[in-house]
Amino acid sequence: MASDFSSSGSLIERRERVVCPGVGRQSGLTAASADGAILTDHEGGRYIDFAGGIGVMNVGHNDPDVVAAIREQSGRLLHTCIHVATYEPYVELCEKLVEIFPHGGSGTKAMLVNTGAEAVENSIKIARQATGRPAVICFTGAFHGRTLLATTMTSKVNYKTGCGPFAPEIYRLPYPAVTRHDDERTVAQRELARLRAAFKDTVRAEDVAAIIIEPVQGEGGFYVAPNEYMRGLRDICDQHGIALIIDEVQTGFARTGRWAAYEHFGVYPDLSPWAKSMGGGLPISCVIGKSEFMDKAAPGTLGGTYGGNPVACAASLATIRKMESLGLNARAERHGGIIRDRFNAIADRVPAVHDVRGLGSMMAIEFNDPEDPGRPGSALVAAIIDRCRDRGLLIIPAGVSGNVIRVLAPIVISDDDLMRGLGILEEVAVSLASEPAHSHH
């Protein structure tokens, strides 16, 4: 194949000719291979990967045990469709998922699909069938996917330009966003009061099937919901018979230092969608939920041709076993501390830093415009990302204004590579923040 010899430049040109531009492209970076936390481009350039395929590679690129499981399963059974014939890997993975993520005491069930958006859509379908109600409440800054219902609930308008009309009966409230300039308690109480008021002036509680929330916002900029808010939300949902859906697509599988981010809050969801790092790099996702919700879905209303593909299931089982044997939760906790300390050190040196926040190894640093501190530092962040890439560090933005840098490095990253990456980020941020702003454009 010609592609083995093509340069990054020619590969991008070929992409431009045949790939629809709606499939966004953040840079001219290419990937020829990857290992652990290192990506290699078509010229042999090596990059420390702080993006992790947008949170997919918690267990690291090309983990040998995951690759072995994929090879073995693909020699045995590639596909039957779970609706046609039941196979071991699907059932075994669901057994493992309900063991790790019990949703309360009365029994837990799971179903498998392919993507985060599909998992989100199915969780809404289950909630509507279980409650017999139409409405859904979501939040500003939310990202739930790009299929039509998921796009409706996704907040950032750039992700949905010209894609409407959108799904009806979706209502949006402000996320309980806390920065280091806010009092967590005040934010939690204010936003819980706002939710109760919404039942009077926006949508009746009796019409709400579900409230869907990310415990830590992904695209929205790594805001962490306050403990008191999550507990209050659980109480309100219980009081009104509303399904609480906690979206763990980006937060799940050890990213925050726990299997599930909801474990930090001491609350259980009724339903939760998962994807990303669940498959060790293969596309697979799931909805996990309390049996009393899951059992209300009518046969034939959920699933799809490829949902829970046997090879993806085998990859997922191997990934979860590897996460257990490597102790990735403890590792994420420790890495998060290292990243937080370094981000706070950058904040001490760079007045443009507005906030440092996150949970476990899901950490972010937010910048304001150095010339105009009231505005988001979107141009500064874009410049930092470009210059870091030139120096061998791959990072990606977040936040509705693109002024947040988020870390989603594989949790298996070595301490050396983690420190080297953070060192590059600090040097670049310090030097760019002190340059005149016109050089960022």
DOPA-521774 format. One line per field, with one value per residue (C-alpha): residue number from 1; x negated, y negated, z negated. Coordinates in nm, 4 decimals, decimal comma. Each point is the difference from the previous one (the first is absolute). Layout:
BEGIN
resi <- c(NUM  ...) $
east <- c(X  ...) $
north <- c(Y  ...) $
up <- c(Z  ...) $
end
This chain:
BEGIN
resi <- c(1  2  3  4  5  6  7  8  9  10  11  12  13  14  15  16  17  18  19  20  21  22  23  24  25  26  27  28  29  30  31  32  33  34  35  36  37  38  39  40  41  42  43  44  45  46  47  48  49  50  51  52  53  54  55  56  57  58  59  60  61  62  63  64  65  66  67  68  69  70  71  72  73  74  75  76  77  78  79  80  81  82  83  84  85  86  87  88  89  90  91  92  93  94  95  96  97  98  99  100  101  102  103  104  105  106  107  108  109  110  111  112  113  114  115  116  117  118  119  120  121  122  123  124  125  126  127  128  129  130  131  132  133  134  135  136  137  138  139  140  141  142  143  144  145  146  147  148  149  150  151  152  153  154  155  156  157  158  159  160  161  162  163  164  165  166  167  168  169  170  171  172  173  174  175  176  177  178  179  180  181  182  183  184  185  186  187  188  189  190  191  192  193  194  195  196  197  198  199  200  201  202  203  204  205  206  207  208  209  210  211  212  213  214  215  216  217  218  219  220  221  222  223  224  225  226  227  228  229  230  231  232  233  234  235  236  237  238  239  240  241  242  243  244  245  246  247  248  249  250  251  252  253  254  255  256  257  258  259  260  261  262  263  264  265  266  267  268  269  270  271  272  273  274  275  276  277  278  279  280  281  282  283  284  285  286  287  288  289  290  291  292  293  294  295  296  297  298  299  300  301  302  303  304  305  306  307  308  309  310  311  312  313  314  315  316  317  318  319  320  321  322  323  324  325  326  327  328  329  330  331  332  333  334  335  336  337  338  339  340  341  342  343  344  345  346  347  348  349  350  351  352  353  354  355  356  357  358  359  360  361  362  363  364  365  366  367  368  369  370  371  372  373  374  375  376  377  378  379  380  381  382  383  384  385  386  387  388  389  390  391  392  393  394  395  396  397  398  399  400  401  402  403  404  405  406  407  408  409  410  411  412  413  414  415  416  417  418  419  420  421  422  423  424  425  426  427  428  429  430  431  432  433  434  435  436  437  438  439  440  441) $
east <- c(0,0000  -0,1240  0,1069  -0,2929  -0,2400  0,2063  -0,1100  0,2286  0,0526  0,1088  0,2278  0,1768  0,0358  0,1543  0,2330  0,1128  0,0896  0,2204  0,1055  0,2998  -0,1120  0,2776  -0,2381  -0,2020  -0,3803  -0,1942  -0,3427  -0,2227  -0,1147  0,0066  -0,0357  -0,1846  -0,0295  0,0272  -0,1200  0,0900  0,0163  -0,2094  0,1358  -0,2237  0,0783  -0,0782  -0,3448  -0,0917  0,0595  0,0959  0,2620  0,0889  0,3752  0,1999  0,3171  0,0388  0,2258  0,2303  0,0050  0,0049  -0,3482  -0,0010  -0,1675  -0,2524  -0,0430  -0,0371  -0,0033  -0,1416  0,2677  0,2797  -0,1559  -0,0354  0,3675  0,1041  -0,2115  0,1306  0,3678  -0,0204  -0,1198  0,3060  0,3039  0,0161  0,3744  0,3414  0,2105  0,1192  0,3645  -0,0628  -0,2260  -0,1302  -0,3782  -0,2256  -0,1956  0,3200  0,1406  -0,3364  -0,0601  0,3467  -0,0704  -0,3242  0,1631  0,2783  -0,2622  -0,2141  0,2885  0,2884  0,2770  0,1455  0,1200  0,2915  -0,1942  -0,1839  0,0184  -0,1950  0,0303  -0,2765  -0,0273  -0,2886  -0,0445  0,0508  0,2790  0,1813  -0,0302  0,1406  0,2915  0,0842  -0,0098  0,2589  0,2171  -0,0110  0,0814  0,2987  0,1339  -0,0533  0,1688  0,2542  -0,1058  -0,1415  -0,2234  -0,3750  -0,2031  -0,3661  -0,2606  -0,1987  -0,3473  0,1212  -0,1361  0,2026  -0,0848  0,0811  0,3017  0,3200  0,1360  -0,3526  -0,0764  0,3163  -0,1337  -0,3535  -0,0429  -0,2645  0,1742  -0,3054  0,0643  0,3545  -0,0038  0,2738  0,0846  0,3522  0,2885  -0,1041  0,1745  0,2919  0,0474  -0,3648  -0,0480  -0,3358  -0,1127  -0,3361  -0,2581  -0,1027  -0,3444  -0,2473  -0,3291  -0,2568  0,1711  0,3327  0,1351  0,1034  0,2859  0,1516  -0,0111  0,1589  0,2858  0,0654  0,0173  0,2171  0,2398  -0,0073  0,0939  0,2940  0,1134  -0,0228  0,2708  0,2285  -0,0998  -0,1573  0,1197  0,2178  -0,1898  0,2736  -0,0970  -0,3752  -0,1296  -0,3642  -0,2623  -0,3315  -0,3247  -0,3736  -0,1547  -0,3045  0,0712  -0,2167  0,0252  0,1544  -0,3377  -0,0461  0,2299  0,0607  0,3546  0,0081  0,0645  0,2957  0,1525  -0,0286  0,1556  0,2787  0,0623  0,0360  0,2559  0,2016  0,0093  0,1153  0,2651  0,1524  -0,0576  -0,2528  -0,2811  -0,3433  -0,2365  -0,3678  -0,1987  -0,3330  -0,1159  -0,3146  -0,0290  0,0255  -0,2499  -0,2530  -0,0330  0,0997  -0,1770  0,3107  0,1713  0,2905  -0,0140  0,3354  -0,1816  -0,1619  0,3438  0,1542  0,2999  0,1156  0,1634  0,3080  -0,1626  -0,3486  -0,1549  -0,3676  -0,2389  -0,3477  -0,2593  0,2314  -0,1320  -0,3737  0,0206  0,2818  0,3449  0,2327  0,2380  0,2697  0,2922  0,0001  0,3074  0,2169  0,1999  0,3319  -0,0860  -0,1759  0,2795  0,2590  -0,1538  0,2097  -0,1762  -0,1246  -0,0201  -0,3729  -0,3157  -0,1183  -0,1875  -0,3494  0,0828  -0,2347  -0,2080  -0,1871  -0,3469  0,0755  0,1386  -0,3207  -0,2051  0,2129  -0,0337  -0,3787  -0,0109  0,1919  -0,2172  -0,3128  0,1352  0,0552  -0,3452  -0,1794  0,1970  0,0946  0,2288  -0,2829  -0,2280  0,2503  0,0359  -0,3787  -0,0402  0,2826  -0,1896  -0,3147  0,1944  0,1917  -0,3227  -0,1619  0,3093  0,0048  -0,3689  0,0858  0,2833  -0,2516  -0,2188  0,2691  0,2575  0,2167  0,0885  0,3601  0,0496  -0,1464  0,2552  0,0857  0,0378  -0,2653  -0,2084  0,2770  -0,1662  0,0368  -0,1513  0,2030  -0,1447  0,1329  -0,1161  -0,3251  0,0938  0,3640  0,0458  0,3803  -0,0092  -0,0863  -0,3566  0,1031  -0,2780  -0,2617  0,1104  -0,0035  -0,3565  -0,1096  0,1416  -0,1815  -0,3343  0,0248  0,0604  -0,3132  -0,1884  0,1392  0,2987  0,3559  0,2670  0,3611  0,2291  0,3350  0,2553  0,2773  -0,2493  -0,2945  -0,2036  -0,0632  -0,2828  0,1024  -0,2172  0,1276  -0,3376  0,0000  -0,0044  -0,2847  -0,2276  -0,3429  -0,0895  -0,2844  0,2283  0,2617  -0,2582  -0,1553  0,3408  0,0929  -0,3409  0,0587  0,3486  -0,1321  -0,2864  0,2303  0,2771  -0,2428  -0,1738  0,3190  0,1924  -0,2753  -0,0095  0,2147  0,3473  -0,0191  -0,2525  0,2699  0,2204) $
north <- c(0,0000  -0,3458  -0,1393  0,1705  -0,2263  -0,3163  -0,3094  -0,1729  -0,2804  0,2278  0,1974  -0,3222  -0,0979  0,3385  -0,0450  -0,3415  0,1484  0,2837  -0,0622  -0,2251  -0,3255  0,0418  0,2507  -0,2661  -0,0041  -0,1710  0,0073  0,1526  0,2715  0,3582  0,3280  0,2968  0,1992  -0,0363  0,1733  -0,0714  -0,3802  -0,0732  -0,0726  0,0240  -0,1944  0,0915  -0,1624  0,1880  -0,3031  0,1040  -0,1758  0,0350  0,0578  -0,2145  0,0465  0,3772  0,0099  -0,2346  0,2114  0,3438  0,1290  0,0165  0,3423  -0,1303  0,0421  0,3570  0,1690  0,3473  0,1874  -0,1909  0,0600  0,3726  0,0225  -0,1733  0,2402  0,3076  -0,0992  -0,1097  0,3499  0,1519  -0,2231  -0,3463  -0,0595  0,1621  -0,2932  0,0525  -0,0069  0,3055  0,2229  -0,0426  0,0247  0,0271  -0,3315  -0,2138  0,1789  0,0182  -0,3736  -0,0868  0,2246  -0,1889  -0,3426  0,0644  0,1351  -0,3166  -0,2478  0,1188  -0,2613  0,0455  0,3121  0,1353  0,1389  -0,1558  0,0720  -0,1144  -0,0280  -0,0559  -0,2339  -0,1628  -0,3689  -0,2472  -0,1728  0,3321  0,0787  -0,3442  0,0378  0,3447  -0,1238  -0,2677  0,2587  0,2270  -0,2888  -0,1025  0,3555  0,0538  -0,3246  -0,0446  -0,3664  -0,2073  -0,2782  -0,0015  -0,2595  -0,0519  -0,2689  -0,2822  0,1098  0,3596  0,2251  0,3171  0,0838  -0,0927  0,2163  -0,2042  0,0536  -0,0158  -0,3132  -0,1593  0,0534  -0,1075  -0,3635  -0,1582  -0,1451  0,0516  0,3746  -0,0329  -0,2808  0,0567  0,3470  -0,0751  0,0236  0,1580  0,2592  -0,1418  -0,0018  -0,0707  -0,2691  -0,1499  -0,1432  -0,1539  0,2567  -0,0460  -0,1209  -0,0759  -0,1828  -0,0845  -0,3411  0,1572  0,1469  0,3574  0,0035  -0,3222  0,1312  0,3319  -0,1596  -0,2642  0,2575  0,2443  -0,2888  -0,0829  0,3607  -0,0071  -0,3302  0,1502  0,2495  -0,3021  -0,2228  0,2275  0,3643  0,1912  0,2536  0,2534  -0,0342  0,0520  0,3473  -0,0687  -0,2470  0,0730  -0,1395  0,0495  0,0215  -0,1698  -0,1815  0,1167  -0,2405  -0,2537  -0,0584  0,2541  -0,1710  0,2363  0,0060  -0,0814  0,2948  -0,1746  -0,0613  0,3646  0,1180  -0,2585  0,1030  0,3641  -0,1056  -0,2119  0,2831  0,2450  -0,2429  -0,0445  0,3453  -0,1380  0,2209  -0,1356  0,0680  -0,0569  -0,0187  0,1753  0,0183  -0,2086  0,0357  0,3792  0,2843  -0,1490  -0,3479  -0,1774  0,2467  0,2178  0,2432  -0,2477  -0,3711  0,0314  0,1998  -0,3270  -0,1433  0,2941  0,0112  0,2667  -0,0827  0,1832  0,0282  -0,0777  -0,0044  0,1021  0,0179  -0,1376  0,1861  0,2992  0,1669  -0,0645  -0,1642  0,1983  -0,1576  0,1313  -0,1621  0,0985  -0,1096  0,1327  -0,0459  0,1088  0,3067  -0,1733  -0,2540  0,2348  0,2579  -0,2545  -0,0265  0,1932  0,2734  -0,1353  -0,3654  0,0133  0,1276  0,0088  0,2121  -0,0447  -0,0655  0,2011  0,1350  0,3131  -0,1399  -0,3309  0,1936  0,2065  -0,3217  -0,1543  0,3016  0,0022  -0,3777  0,0224  0,2890  -0,2005  -0,3072  0,2207  0,1624  -0,3345  -0,1730  -0,2855  -0,1715  -0,0565  -0,1008  -0,2559  -0,1449  -0,0430  -0,1422  -0,2441  -0,1329  -0,0488  -0,1780  -0,2209  -0,1079  -0,0874  -0,1892  -0,1982  -0,0792  -0,1281  -0,2084  -0,1601  -0,1043  -0,0886  -0,2637  0,1016  0,3309  -0,0327  0,3409  0,3442  0,2759  0,3649  0,3345  0,2736  -0,0082  -0,1870  -0,3404  -0,3338  -0,3466  -0,2983  -0,3176  -0,3534  -0,2448  -0,1524  -0,3434  0,0138  0,2247  -0,0200  0,1999  0,3655  0,0600  0,2061  -0,1358  0,0552  0,3620  0,0648  -0,1364  0,2102  0,3151  -0,0706  -0,0730  0,3048  0,2175  -0,1467  0,1103  0,3549  -0,0312  0,0691  -0,1880  -0,0904  -0,2826  0,0020  -0,2544  -0,1700  -0,2746  0,2369  -0,1730  0,3082  0,2535  0,3470  0,2990  0,3429  0,1755  0,3793  0,0826  0,2458  -0,2920  0,0234  -0,2619  -0,1126  -0,0636  -0,1657  -0,2379  -0,0661  -0,0850  -0,2264  -0,1685  -0,0776  -0,1337  -0,2236  -0,1448  -0,0680  -0,1548  -0,2250  -0,1211  -0,0545  -0,1724  -0,2619  -0,0675  -0,2761  0,1324  -0,0743  0,2828  0,2541  -0,0512) $
up <- c(0,0000  0,0943  -0,3366  -0,1753  0,1871  0,0132  -0,1871  -0,2485  0,2539  0,2807  -0,2332  -0,1033  0,3695  0,0757  -0,2966  0,1237  0,3395  -0,1236  -0,3637  -0,0679  -0,1693  -0,2597  -0,1598  -0,1825  0,0021  -0,2793  0,1643  0,2638  -0,2388  0,1320  -0,1863  0,1481  -0,3232  -0,3761  -0,3139  -0,3619  -0,0203  0,3118  0,3503  0,3082  0,3183  0,3632  -0,0160  -0,3168  -0,2254  -0,3545  -0,2129  -0,3651  0,0188  -0,2440  0,2095  -0,0248  0,3061  -0,1972  -0,3118  0,1654  -0,0815  -0,3832  0,0234  0,2569  0,3760  0,1294  -0,3378  0,0800  -0,1978  0,1724  0,3424  -0,0804  -0,1022  0,3250  0,2087  -0,1789  0,0186  0,3642  0,0919  -0,1664  0,0624  0,1567  0,0027  -0,0311  -0,1346  -0,3580  0,1170  0,2185  -0,2133  -0,3553  -0,0483  -0,3045  0,0187  -0,0081  -0,3049  -0,1772  0,0465  -0,1352  -0,3015  -0,0607  0,0423  -0,2515  -0,2419  0,0184  0,0283  -0,2175  0,0250  -0,3477  -0,1762  0,2027  0,2959  0,2940  0,3730  0,3060  0,3776  0,2538  0,2981  0,1898  -0,0887  -0,2811  0,1923  0,0479  -0,3699  -0,0872  0,2452  -0,1384  -0,3591  0,0917  0,1808  -0,3066  -0,2360  0,2126  0,0158  -0,3738  -0,1076  0,2787  0,0187  0,2891  -0,1370  -0,0661  -0,1927  0,0966  -0,0657  0,1581  0,1046  0,0403  0,2724  0,0558  0,3625  0,3592  0,0931  0,0137  -0,3528  -0,1463  0,2050  -0,1382  -0,3527  0,0957  -0,0959  0,2255  0,3051  0,2261  -0,0257  0,1330  0,2574  0,2557  -0,1351  -0,1273  -0,0523  -0,3248  -0,2162  -0,2009  -0,3788  -0,0869  -0,2664  -0,1003  -0,3343  -0,0978  -0,1132  -0,3660  0,1108  -0,2782  0,0572  -0,2671  -0,0259  -0,1103  -0,3203  0,0787  -0,2514  0,1369  0,3584  -0,1005  -0,1924  0,2666  0,2812  -0,1962  -0,0677  0,3718  0,0852  -0,2419  0,1504  0,3519  -0,0995  -0,0430  0,2911  0,2643  -0,0128  -0,2481  -0,2111  0,0902  0,3674  -0,0518  0,0915  -0,0780  -0,1111  0,1755  -0,1426  0,0426  -0,3510  0,1531  0,3253  0,2905  0,2936  -0,2384  -0,1655  -0,2841  -0,2483  -0,2920  -0,1379  -0,3727  -0,2350  -0,1545  0,3424  0,1072  -0,3250  0,0281  0,3608  -0,1098  -0,2657  0,2444  0,2561  -0,2703  -0,1207  0,3495  0,1521  0,2513  0,1351  -0,0900  0,2915  -0,0789  0,3254  -0,0663  0,3633  -0,0614  -0,3797  -0,0226  -0,0301  -0,2458  0,1555  -0,3248  -0,2299  -0,0417  0,2384  0,0121  -0,0737  -0,1794  -0,2721  -0,1156  -0,0794  -0,1854  0,2360  0,2431  0,3326  0,1249  0,3437  0,1306  0,3492  0,0417  0,2969  0,0820  -0,2136  -0,0452  0,3178  -0,0221  0,3441  0,1630  0,0423  -0,2693  -0,2472  -0,2449  -0,2098  -0,3558  -0,2167  -0,2877  0,1001  -0,0687  0,2727  0,2420  -0,0145  0,1178  0,3485  0,2522  0,2015  0,3331  -0,1118  -0,0857  0,1652  0,3592  0,2496  -0,1440  -0,3664  -0,2220  0,2878  -0,1211  0,0796  -0,1739  -0,3007  -0,0197  0,0153  -0,2749  -0,2307  0,0505  -0,0594  -0,3271  -0,1233  0,0848  -0,1818  -0,3067  0,0117  0,0548  -0,2782  0,2330  -0,2518  -0,2484  0,2856  0,1313  -0,3491  -0,0293  0,3522  -0,0666  -0,3006  0,2100  0,2769  -0,2460  -0,1739  0,3333  0,1202  -0,3251  0,0544  0,3506  -0,1514  -0,2383  0,2960  0,2544  -0,1007  0,2991  -0,1718  -0,1185  -0,1602  -0,0680  -0,0542  0,0460  -0,1720  -0,0133  0,3175  0,1867  -0,0436  0,1796  0,0002  0,1234  0,1507  0,0354  0,2661  -0,1384  0,1452  -0,1148  -0,3065  0,0282  0,3242  0,0601  0,1230  0,3041  0,2279  -0,2711  -0,0480  0,3765  0,0125  -0,2993  0,1636  0,3304  -0,1642  -0,2290  0,3071  0,1631  -0,3116  -0,0056  -0,2342  0,1167  -0,1973  0,0760  -0,1087  -0,1784  -0,1177  0,1938  0,0972  0,0585  -0,2714  -0,2144  0,0381  -0,1197  -0,0815  0,1088  0,0141  -0,0195  -0,3713  0,0698  0,1018  -0,1640  -0,2605  0,2279  0,2976  -0,2209  -0,1498  0,3401  0,1488  -0,2909  0,0282  0,3688  -0,0781  -0,2791  0,2090  0,2951  -0,2135  -0,1871  0,3172  0,2034  -0,2791  -0,0237  0,3785  0,1521  0,0871  0,3748  0,0281  -0,1052  0,3037) $
end
